[in-house]
Amino acid sequence: MSIRLIITLTSAPGRGGELAALLKTRCQEVMAEPGCEQFEVFQSALDGDKLTLLERWADQAALDVHAEVNRTRAPITQGLIAGSSEREDYVYHRTR
């Protein structure tokens, strides 16, 4: 059963484009990981400093491996994200 993550990030004021570009590169890296079904970033059309990261993983084991790989990645540039991010986890049930 797939696991869906929805992560909301807010960039430092005026730096949404920079954060989106950095995350685009990260998306390309993560999509190559085993069990990654989706890893995409979306930038709000109304507030350029608000971004949403959509992830879908084949199962919890794939997500656990991803978490371990993330520990070896360089952190996002300090000061680029304002405040904390918000993460919601869902079990993915396809409805159509």
N, C-alpha and C positions, 0 to 999 in steps of 0.2 A: 504494500500500500504506500503510495507516494506521500511525502511530507511537503507541505507548502509553507514557506516563510514569507511574511510581508514585513519589510523593515522600512520605517520612515526616518529620514535624516533631514536635518536642517543645517545648511551651510552657514558659515560666518556671513554677515551681510555683504551682498554683492559678489559672493564667491561661488554661487551655484553652478555656473558654467565650468569653473575649474574643477569642482568636485565631480560633476557629471563626466568630464573628460577622464579624470583619474579612475572613476568607477567603470567607465567603458573599457579601459585597458584591463582592469581586474576581471570584468565579465568575460572577456576573451580567454583569460587564463583559467578561470574556474569552469567554464563550459567544457574544457578538456578533461576535467576530473571524472573518474568513473562514477556513474550513478547520478550525475547532474543532468537533469532534464530541462531546466530553465534557470537562467541567471541573467536578469535584465534590469537596467536602471531606467527610470522614467522621471523626467523633470516636469514639475507643475507648469502648466500654461499660464496660471494666474499668479504664481509666486515662484520665481526662478530660483529661489534659495531653498525650496522644498523639493526633496527627491524621495522616490519610493523604489526600493529594490525588491523585485519579485524573484523568489527562488523556488524551485521544485526539485526534490531529491527522490530517487527511486525508493528509498527506504531509510530507516533510522541509521542503519550501519553506514550507508554512503554519507549521510550528514555528519556522523561521528568522525569519519575519516577526513571530511572537509574541515571540521573544527580543528583537527590535529594539524592539517596542512596550514591553516590560517595562523597557527602559532609561529610558523616559520616565515611568514610574509612580513615585509616591512609595514609598519603602521601607516595609516593615512596621515598626511602632513599635519603636524600640530597646528591648531588654530583654524583649520579648514572647516571643521564641524563645530557648530555652536550647540552647546548643551549636550544632552544625551540622545541616543536614538531610541526608537520604540520598535519592539519586535513582537509579532504575533505568529504562533505556530498553529497550523491546521493539518488535520489528516485530509488528504485530497481524495474526494469522491467525485468522479466525473458524472455529471448529470445529463449529458447529452451525447 
